[in-house]
Amino acid sequence: ELKDRNLYFFVRLTKKGSKRGEKYALIELPNNLPRFLVLPETNGLKFIILAEDIIKYCLDDIFYVFNYDQIEAFSIQMTRDAELDIDKNISDKFIEELKTSLDKRKKGKPMRLLYDTEMPFDMLSILVSKLKIEAEGLIPGNRYHRFGDFIAFPNVGSKELEYPPVEPLKVKGLHRTESIFNKLAERDYLVNLPYQSYDYIILFLREAAIDPKVTEINITLYRLAENSKVINTLINAAKNGKKVNCVVELKARFDENANIFWTNRLMEEGVSVNYGLTDYKVHSKICLVKRIEKGRPVYYANLATGNFNEKTARIYCDHSIFTAKKEITTDLLKLFTALNKKTIAKDFKHLIVSPLDSRNKIYSLINREIKFAKAKKPAYMILKVNSLADEGIVEKLYEASNAGVQIKLIVRGICCLVPGVVGFSENITVISIIDKFLEHARVFIFGNNGKEEMFLSSADLMSRNFEHRVEVGFPVLDEQVKNEIRDIIEFQLQDNVKARDITKLNNNKYHKNRLTAKVRAQVQTYNYLKNKHNS
């Protein structure tokens, strides 16, 4: 059986004059060895060879005992169906069912075969027959596959070819020696990842774990780091007598095994673990801490666009907000109360929560801009997401454009909207920024007739985020925080180095503007935060 996403050679062995004809073989490339090997330098030149090229070069040695006259080898990679076959009833047996389903995934139905186009048709036909793969699952490629491995491609040249290491910046006003809770009583604080240190999120949880006034911690966990400081902090909190409630999404694709491991670890240490909801993935990134002050409960929250994962926080651009504002914490308490009972709440006053409320709330915000535009008042939207694919949202944005609303979109990945079409989407522009860090934040800005409103969210504008996940969008209420995010968004809109225009021609040309100076948003953002917070 071919393993999912592994690399193989499909080999044909031929011996002249043999009555037994041709033989075929599969060679699996080992995953426990480096894919790239740096060869000794020769005459000032440096060489790198791939593991598959070494194997291909040594085919005669591999099959030497059979004495074949001709050996042909072509690279292939198969993708199997990754959907999990599990009972939708989340019960105490759910983890065992999930483990069984993960084992079955390894033998899932072949969905796609990526193959070297140099492979003869008769060899490809044999593979199709043996694997029982549909014609639409055949993907022609080159001799090399699995290009994700190339992120580890060795640098054999100048250090200038690599990004210099950058120290995460501080957040002005937050200090290790001062209580974060005391600070949040004054105002909200923002951490812009990865430019600023993820340590502030860990410090928030650590303070909650040891503060005698803290009685309860609620948190949602989707993807976790391999050696998670977040988990260790939650375990320490439980050991210190805090009530710790974790909603762990076991169905986070390709992180299921890791999440099962951490779930068992948490339960062993007395943490209350909720596996999520039957029909919905809990994708929100929220934490709520209950603290008793003067005999009354006071709540402190952390809400983010990215996961509680210190590893991805080094390369993903996200916004993480600390707040004690009752508008936010009251809604969060309502949400966690429902999640801990494995139900879904609705009708929140300030949060935008999927799957029950978010679509209507987003529509109403867009409709408000349409109303202003039709009344000849200033109307605009700036939306930043990873993906824009929901048909209803796309249609609503077209409607807004036709009403005269000025719409600027920053979409890193999938964009199903066609901008710039006269009489249809002429008031919409779309850019995509691909740079050193992965742009992961979701930011929604609405003009609101001069009283601009801003929301952050865990959700993209995709149908699954509206209908099949528990997502949390939240208003940015602190003016200092709002202004800082607004400045960062403005850098991105001005980017003329890494930004590309998404147009009806779909040619992805680099974005050009009237600015004479080069603006690279990620560099500009780092320098801006450095000057503002570390001066």
N, C-alpha and C positions, 0 to 999 in steps of 0.2 A: 504494500500500500504506500502510495506517495504521501508524504507528510505535508500538511498545510504550510505554504509559503517557503518551504525548503527549496534549495537549489539542487538540480540533478543534471547529469549528462545522460542522454539517450544514445546508446552506442550500437552501431552495426558492425558485426565481425564477419569478414568474408575470407574464405579459403578457396583458392583456385582449384578446379578439378574435383572438388568435394561433392559427393552425392547428397550430403546432408544439407546443402544449401547455406543460407545465411543464418547467423545467430544474432540475438539482440540481448542487450544488457542495460542495466541502470546503475549509475554511480552517484551516490549521494555525497554532496560536499559537506564535510563535517562542520558543525556550528561551533564546536569548542576550540577551533583554531582560528588565528587571525586570517582575514580575507586578503590582506595586503602584506606583502613582504618586500622590505627595502633591500636591494641587492648591493654588493660592494661597489664603491665608486670606481669608475674607469676613465682615465684621461680627463678628469674634472667633470665628468658627466654622472648624473645620478639616475638610477633606474628603480622602478617599482613594478613588481609582477603580482598578478592576482592569483589566488589559490587555484581557480579553475584553469588558468593557463598552465600552471605547474602540472596539474593532473592530466591535462590534454597532451602536454609535451611528453609525459611519461606513460602514455597508453600502451606502448609496446612492452614496457616493463611490467605493467599491471597484468597484461594478458599473455605474457611470454610463454607460459607452459602450453598454450593451445596452438602456438605457431600459425597465427592467421596472417594472410598476405595483405589484407587491407582492414584498417580500423577507422571508422568515422564516428565522431561524437558531436552532439549538438545540445546546447543548454536549454533547459526547460524549467518552469516554475509553475506549480499548481496552487490555486486558491480554492479552499473548500468552503462550503456553506457554514457561516459562523453563528447562525441563529441557534438559540438554545431551546431544546425541547423539554420544557419544565411545566409542571402543574402550576396553574396561576394562583392556586390557594397557598399563600405564604403561611407556613406553619412551622412547628418545631423541627419538622423533617426537611425543611426547605434547603438547608445547607447540604444535606446528604443527596437530595435530588439534584442540586446544582452541580455537585462534584461528579455525579454520574453523567449528567448532561455534558459537562466539560470534557469528560473522557470520550463521549460519543462525538463531540465536535472534531476530534482528531481524525475521525473516519467519516466526516460529513460529506454530503454529496459534492462531487467536483463541480465547481461553478465556472472556473476560468483556467485556461491553460495558456501561459505566456511561452512562446517558443521562438527559437532562432529562425529567421526567415531563410537562412541558407539550408535548412533541413529539407531533404527531398520529400516530395509529396507522398510517396509510398510509405515513408517512415512516419510522417504525420498521421496518415490514415490508420496505421497500426495503433498509435497512441489514442486516437479518437475512439477506435473500436474497443480497446482494452479498458479505457477510462470511462467509456459511455458518457462522453461530454457532448453537449449540444454545439451546433455550428456557431451560434452567436457567442459562445464562451471561448472561442479561439482568438487569441490576441497575438498578432505578429509582432516580434520585437527584434532586438539585435543579439549579439553573442553574450552580452552582460545583462543580468537582471538584478532585481532587489537593490535599487539605487539608494535606498535609505542607509545602506551600509557605508556609503561614500561620505557620510558625515564624519566618519573616523578615518578618512583618507589621510595618510601621513604627510606632513610638511617636510619636504627635503630641500626647500629653498630658503629664501631670506625670511627673517622674522616679520618683515613688512607684509608678508602674505597672510599673516594671522592677525586677528583682532587683538590688540593689547589687553591684558587683564584690567578690569575696571572695578574699583572698590565700591560696594553699595553705599549709598549716601545716607546721612542721618535725616531724621524728621525733626525740624525745629520745634522745640517745646516739649518733646518727649525724651525723657532721660531714664537711664537704668536705675538711678538712685531715687526716682520719684514715683509715686503711685500713679498708674495710668487712670485708675478710677477717679482720683482727685482731679486729674487733668480733664477728664471727660465731663466732669460736673461744670466746667467752664465753657467748653466748646467741643466741636467735632474735630477729629484728626484724620488725615488721609495719608496712606502709604501708596506710592506709585511704584509698582513692581515692573521690572527688576531693578530699576534705577535706585530705589531706596531699599533698605535692608528688610528682609522677611523676619528678622529677629523680633520686630515689634509685635508681630502676631503671636510668636512663641512667648514673649514676655507677658503679653496680655493673658494668655492661658496659664502661664506659670504663676502669675500673681493671683489669679482666680483659684488656683490649686492650693495655695498656701495661706491665703487671706482668711482669718477666722470668721470674718463677717459674711463671706460667700457661702451660700448653702446649696446652690444648684447650678449646673452647667448643662446647657442644651446645645447640640451641634449636629450639622449634617456633614457627612463624609462621602465623597464620590471617588476620587482617585488620590491615593496616598503615596508618599515617598517610601523607598525601600526600607530605610531605617528612620521611621517617622518620629520626629520630635513631638509632633502633635499628639500622637498616640501615647507616647511616654508621659507627656504632661497630663493627659486625661486619666491615665492609670494612677499617677501620683495624686491627683485630685480625689479619686475614689478611695485611695488608701488613707487620705486625710479626712475621710468622713463626708465628703461632698456627695450629693446626689448627682450622678453624671448620666445623662441620657444621650445616646448616640444613635442617629439614624444613618446606618451604613448601607449604601446602595450596592448590594451584591451583584446587580445586573450591569454594572459599568463594564462595557464591552472590552475584552482582553485584559481587564484588571480583576476579573472575578476571583482568580486563585489568590491574588494578593489580598483582596478584601475579605475572603474567607479566613485567611491566616490572621489578619488583624482583628476580625470579629471574634474568633476563638480566644485570642490573646486578651481582648477587652473583657470578655465574659468571665474568663478565668480570674480576673482581678476585681470582679464585682461591679463592673460597669453595666448599666442597663442598655442593651442593644436592641434596636428595632431594625428589621431587615428592609424597611421601606413598605411600599404599597403594592397591592396585587397587580394593578393594570398600569401603573405609572412609575417611571424612574424618577427618583428624587435627585435632581440635578442642581438644586439651589446650593449656595455657599454662604451659610448663615450660622451665627453663634450667638447665644443669649445667656448672660450670666446674671444670676439673682443674688443680690447682696442686701443684708439687713442693716439698715441705717436708722438709728433712733427708733427702733422697734417696728419699722415699716420696710417692706420690700422695695428696693430700687433696682432697676434693670440697666445693664450695659450690653451693648451689642457690637458685633463685628459682621459686616456684610461686604461681600466681594463679588467681582466678576470672574474670579478664578478660584481653583480648588485650594483646600488646606493642604498644600503640598510644597514643602520647602525646596524640593528639587526642581520642579517645573517653574517655580517662582524665580529661578535664576535666569530663565530664558523666555518666559511668557510676559508680555506687557498686560498688566491688569491693574485695577484700582481696588483698594481695600479701605473701607471706612470704619472708624470707631465712632460710636455715638451713644449718648444716653438720652436722646430726645424721646419724649413719651409718645410722640406721633408714630415713631418707628417701633419702639420697644413694645408698645401695647399691641400693635398688629402682629409683631413677631411672637409674642406670648400666645396669642390666639392661634397662630399657625402651628407652633410647637405643641400646644395642647392637643390639637387635632392629629398631628403626625404621630405623637406618642400613643394615641389611641388607634392608629392605623386608619385614619379617615382624612378627608380633605375639607378644609374650611373655605368659606367664600365671603364676599361682601366686605373686603378690607377697605379701610378709609384712606390709607396712604400707600400701601404696598400694591404692586401689580403682580398677582400670583396666578400662575398656570396650575391646573388646566381649566379652571372654571371662570376666572375673571379677566385674564390678560388680553385676550383678543378684543373684547368689547372696550376695555380701557384704552388700548392702543388706538382702536378705531375712533373713540371719542376725542382723543388728543389730536388726531389728524383732522377729524371733522371740525374741530375748533379753529384750526388754521384755515381750513376751507371757508368757514364762515367769515373770518376776518378778511380773507382775500376777496371774497365776493362783495364785502362792504368797503372795498378799496382801502383797507388798512394794511399795514405791513404784516406779511405772513411768511414764515420760513420754518424749515426743519433741517437739522443736521443729525444724521443717524450713522453711527459706527457699529458694525457687526462683523462677525466672521463670515456669515452666509445669509443671503437673502433669497429665499426660495418659496415662501408661502404665497400661493396664488392670490388669496384674499388681500394680503398686504400689498402685493405688487399692483393689483387693480386699484386699491385705495390710494396708492401713491400716484398712479396715473391720473386718477380723479382730481387729486390735490394739485398736480401740475397743471391740468387743464383749467382749474379754477384760478390759477395765477400764483400758487404757493411756490416759493423758491426752495428747492430741495437739494441739499448736498449730502451725498452718501459716501462713506468710506467702507468698502467691502473687501476684505482680504481674500475670501474664497469664492464660493458659488454665488453668482449673481444672475438671477433669472429675469431681471428687469432690463429693458432696452432704453437707454437714456438718449436725449438729444434729438428725438424725432419730432419734426415740426407738426404742430397741431395734435400732438399725442403725449409727448414727454419732453418737450423743449425746455421746460424749467427744471429739469433734473440733470445733475452731473454726478458721475461716479468715478472715484479713484480707488486704487488698490495699492497698499504699501507692503512690500516684501523687503525685509532688511535683516540685520543681525539677530534681532529678537523677534519672536512671533507675536504679532499684533492680535491680542486675544480679548481685549476689553469690549464690552457692549455699552455704548453711550447713546442716549436719546435726548436731543435738545429741541425744544419747541419755543417759537418766538413769543406766543401768548400776548400779542399786541403790546410789546414793550416790557412785559413782566416775565422775562425768559424763565422757563422751567427746564430742569435737567433731571434725568433719571439714569441710573446705572442698573444693569441686569445681568443675571446668569444666562439669559436666553438669547439665542439668535432668532432671526425672523424666518423660522422654518416651521412647517406644520407640526413636526414632532414636538417642538418646544411649546407650542400652544396647546396641543391636544393630548400628548402622551407623556409629559413630564411635569414634575412639580418644580416650577421655576419661580424665582423671586426677583422682581424689579423694585427699585426703591428710589424715592426722590432724594436729591442732594439738597439739604435744607440749610447747611452752613455756607454763608457767602464766601468765606475764605477758601473753603474746599471747592466750591463751585467755580470760583474764579481761576483756581489753579488748574482744574481739569479743562476749563474753557481755553486757557492759554495753550495747553498741550494739544487740544484738538485743533487749534488755530495753526500750530506748527505743522500738523499733519496735512491740513488743507493747503498750506503753502509749500509743501515738500515738492521740490523740482529735481531731486536726485534719485530717490528710490520709489516715488509714486508713479503709477501708470494710469493712463486714462482708459476707462472701460467705455467703449462706444458701440454704436450699432454695427460698425465694421469689424469689431472684435479683434483689432490688431494690436492691442496692448502696448501702444507707444508710450514712452516716458512722458510724464506730465510736464508741460511747459507753462510758465506764467510770466507776468510782467516784471517780476523781481529780477534785478540784475545779479544779486548775490545768490550763491547756491544755498539752499535750505534743505538740510537732511534732518527730518523730524526727530529721529531717535538721538542723534548727536545734539541737536538743539535742545531737546527735552532734558538730557543729562546735564548740559551746561546750565540751563535755566534753573533746575532744581539744586544744582551745586551752589550757584550764586545765591539762591534764595534761602536755602536751609543750612548751608555749611560755611557761610561767610562770617 
